[in-house]
Amino acid sequence: MTAEQILVIDAGTTSTRAMLFAVDGTSLGSEQCELRQSYPRPGWVEHDPEEIWRSSLACARKMVAQAGGAEGIAAIGITNQRETVVFWSRRTGEALGPAIVWQDRRTAAYCARLKDEGHEPALQAKTGLLLDPYFSATKIAWALENMEAVAAAGDDLCIGTVESWLVFRLTGGLHISDATNASRTALMDIHKGRWDEGLLDLFEVPRGTLPEIADCAGRYGETSLFGAPIPLCGMAGDQQAAAIGQACLAPGETKATYGTGAFVLTHTGDEAPLSHHRLLTTVAWQLEGKRAYAREGSVFVAGSLIQWLRDELGLIRTAAESEELARSVADSGGVMLVPALTGLGAPHWAPDARAALSGLSFATGRAHIVRAALEAQAHQTHDLMRAFAGDGAEWRCLKVDGGMVANDWLAQDLADVLDLEVERPKFVETTAVGAAMLAGVGAGLFGSLEEAAVMRGAVERFVPDMAPEVRDARLAGWREAVGKVLR
Ligand code: ADP
């Protein structure tokens, strides 16, 4: 048998998946396990690293069986929830406590203190990030001080983001991270591609606990857990993988992923321009030691708003029902929803802001509220578009993906409000496609990412069709509503 299938492990926030691809991008199968979320205190979010590992392995095993055995697989690609940190023993490989998840806000006061002390400008200049609990560094500092087993581990301690944890387990001891994931820790100098001594000192992180920073494609090592050895050949954080899967390979090309949160990345080539509008600068990929960069806008609440309408308010039975309800009314009837349920991310960065539902009257029905929730996605994206434009990055087209854009109404509303063509691939699992493209390049199945982009497949287009006065009125209403939340 010739090994020509690519296996992707996608360790996400709400689920862990494995997917199998043919080299032409055809999806040959997928397997998924839900991931338990724990919220031990307000603002804290944790995962069990052993569960992440067990479910990754179980899903991957199913796909290996589907491929007809390990011999049928040319390479493994890994993509993952970013910023989340795992602590484990180098000797036993066992986790030393819970993973602290990207959404966790336990270090908010610590971040505020560092900001007051004036550390943000230097941190931004080196890492492209801001001082926010979102990034790994303050979570690591917290664990080194407060998690007993982590504090006591000494030389036995390994720290890594989720892809590092999976690689360590898959290979039985290789401790590496790819440059995209490393760029989200707030410990890496993104211009030099290495851990920054000054930041390691600031957060008191011992260098020896951290992984080596590697390219996003190459032959890192092999796993022998599936019968025959399979090489690990590709790695990238989920949003970078999605940008690659959407073939955002030239400067200016932009993608937006609408999953739990919404994440917009614009490719900036080999330049790493710092933002003046509170956007992030991040590594898009690193190949043969050379980095490409992207600007990023991260919005914390997108699809989770629809989940909240379903699970907490009981306004809808399924996420898909939101589309039908939005279409059932001519507009939101003046209702505005600002989804700041965990504060506002880019470009506002207001961790203490809280959500607001306004403009209600006796004429308001559930369809208006659900429509307002969907409309909020275009409004939030419009704020990002203005921030990107302020930084000199004008969008020419928006390539969308993620669970929410299965909703045609939402995809059209994005085109209408942004006044921009929106492009949606027929196969929306672009994160997995991006990881498969990287693994294909790493395994030598493709000569370049451009060549690997055949895996993206066909796309559908949504063209703007909204009267300017309707758009202006919507955006004016939104600006007023956000202004109240930020006050
Ligand atoms: P993640 O990868 O972040 O776990 P996904 O990309 O799988 O998320 O997207 C799931 C999210 O999309 C959920 O929050 C869900 O509420 C939302 N969603 C799924 N289908 C629809 C739909 N038809 N309309 C609106 N939102 C949807």
Residues whose N, C-alpha, C, O or C-beta is under 5 A from the ligand:
A	BS01	ADP	G12 T14 Y258 G259 T260 G261 G303 S304 I306 Q307 A319 A320 S322 G402 G403 M404 A406 N407
